[in-house]
Amino acid sequence: MSDAAYLSPPLEIEERFLDHNGHVNMAYHLVLADRALDLAFAQIKGADYLGERGLTTFAAEMHVRYLREINLGDEIRGRVIWVSTDAKRALWAIELVRGAEGEVATTVEGVSLSVELASRKVTPFPADVAARLSEAAAQCAEEAAALDWLGRRVGMSKA
């Protein structure tokens, strides 16, 4: 794993995340990824981005792959890789990884939009935030390029 990607602290798996199969329900894989993304974005945007600037980020699109079960008691961390950015958008990739060996359980690729909360309109990132996002994407470029699952579309492979 690269030092360029953001690695979250262990993410809490709550008992209510479990479904009738006894593992973490698919919706909660996304909750865990979102928590990791929030932590990574806090480093880029600052602790009180909404309160100080009236700005936030909204999800625009996501693609989730469920590769392995996540169970109660698993140590799961989110590895956030900044892929690319422009004035109003950030493309990112998240791997939910299990334990010290870093086995990937879930991948999420998504786009976040910069939004002025009062108007609910997409707006450019402030210059300092845009610069940090660009720098993070540049630092993660090699790692992002190695992710063979980026840009995949949903479909059934031919057997």
C-alpha positions in Angstrom: 0.0 0.0 0.0 1.2 3.5 -0.8 1.8 6.3 1.7 0.0 8.7 -0.7 -3.4 7.2 -0.1 -5.3 8.1 3.0 -5.7 5.2 5.4 -8.5 5.6 7.9 -8.4 4.4 11.5 -10.4 1.2 12.1 -14.1 1.8 11.1 -16.7 0.7 13.7 -18.9 -2.1 12.5 -22.1 -1.9 14.5 -24.3 -5.0 15.1 -27.2 -3.2 13.3 -25.1 -3.4 10.1 -25.7 -7.2 10.0 -28.4 -8.6 7.8 -30.3 -11.9 7.7 -27.2 -13.6 6.3 -25.2 -12.7 9.4 -22.7 -10.4 7.5 -22.6 -6.6 6.9 -25.4 -5.6 4.6 -24.5 -4.1 1.3 -25.8 -0.7 2.2 -23.4 -0.6 5.2 -20.4 -1.3 3.1 -21.2 2.1 1.6 -21.6 3.6 5.0 -18.1 2.4 6.0 -16.7 3.8 2.7 -18.5 7.1 3.3 -17.0 7.4 6.8 -13.5 6.9 5.4 -14.1 9.4 2.7 -15.4 12.0 5.2 -12.2 11.5 7.2 -10.0 11.9 4.1 -12.0 15.0 2.9 -11.5 16.6 6.4 -7.8 16.6 5.8 -8.3 18.3 2.4 -11.1 20.7 3.3 -10.4 21.4 7.0 -12.3 20.5 10.1 -15.2 23.0 9.8 -15.6 23.5 6.0 -19.3 23.8 6.2 -19.4 26.1 9.2 -16.6 28.3 8.1 -17.2 28.5 4.4 -20.8 27.3 3.8 -19.5 24.7 1.4 -19.7 21.0 1.4 -19.5 18.0 -1.0 -22.3 15.9 -2.4 -22.0 12.5 -4.0 -22.7 12.5 -7.7 -22.0 9.0 -8.8 -20.6 5.7 -7.3 -19.8 2.2 -8.4 -19.5 -0.4 -5.6 -18.0 -3.9 -5.9 -18.5 -6.4 -3.1 -15.6 -8.8 -3.1 -15.6 -10.4 0.3 -17.9 -10.5 3.3 -17.4 -8.1 6.2 -18.4 -9.5 9.5 -18.8 -8.2 13.0 -15.4 -8.1 14.7 -13.5 -7.6 11.5 -11.0 -4.7 11.5 -11.8 -2.7 8.5 -10.1 0.5 7.3 -10.8 2.6 4.3 -8.0 3.4 1.9 -8.9 6.6 -0.1 -7.1 7.2 -3.3 -7.6 10.6 -4.9 -7.7 9.9 -8.7 -8.4 13.3 -10.4 -10.0 16.6 -9.8 -11.2 19.7 -11.6 -12.7 23.0 -10.5 -15.9 21.5 -9.1 -15.4 17.7 -8.9 -13.2 15.1 -7.2 -12.9 11.5 -8.5 -11.8 9.1 -5.8 -11.4 5.4 -5.2 -11.9 3.6 -1.9 -10.8 0.1 -0.9 -12.2 -1.2 2.4 -9.4 -3.4 3.6 -9.4 -6.0 6.3 -6.7 -6.4 9.0 -3.0 -6.0 8.8 -2.7 -8.0 5.5 -4.9 -5.5 3.7 -7.3 -7.9 2.0 -9.7 -5.9 -0.1 -13.3 -6.5 0.9 -15.1 -3.7 -1.1 -14.2 -1.2 -3.7 -16.0 2.1 -4.3 -15.3 4.5 -7.1 -17.1 7.8 -7.0 -17.3 11.5 -7.9 -18.0 14.2 -5.3 -19.2 17.7 -6.2 -18.3 21.0 -4.5 -21.6 22.5 -3.4 -22.6 25.8 -1.7 -25.0 24.6 0.9 -27.3 27.7 1.0 -28.0 27.7 -2.7 -27.6 23.9 -3.2 -25.7 24.7 -6.3 -22.4 23.2 -7.6 -19.6 25.7 -7.2 -15.8 25.7 -7.6 -13.7 24.5 -4.7 -11.9 27.4 -3.0 -8.4 27.8 -4.3 -6.6 26.3 -1.3 -8.9 23.2 -1.3 -8.5 22.8 -5.1 -4.7 23.0 -4.7 -4.7 20.3 -1.9 -7.0 18.1 -4.0 -4.7 18.5 -7.0 -1.7 17.7 -4.9 -3.3 14.7 -3.4 -4.3 13.4 -6.8 -0.8 13.9 -8.1 0.7 12.0 -5.1 -1.8 9.2 -5.7 -1.3 9.0 -9.5 0.8 5.9 -9.6 -1.4 4.1 -7.2 -4.6 5.1 -9.0 -3.1 4.0 -12.3 -2.5 0.5 -10.8 -6.2 0.1 -9.9 -7.5 -2.2 -12.7 -11.1 -1.8 -11.5 -11.4 2.0 -12.1 -13.8 2.9 -14.7 -15.5 -0.4 -15.0 -19.1 -0.6 -15.9 -21.8 -2.8 -14.4 -22.4 -5.9 -16.3 -22.1 -9.7 -16.4 -18.8 -11.2 -17.7 -19.0 -13.8 -20.3 -18.5 -17.2 -18.8 
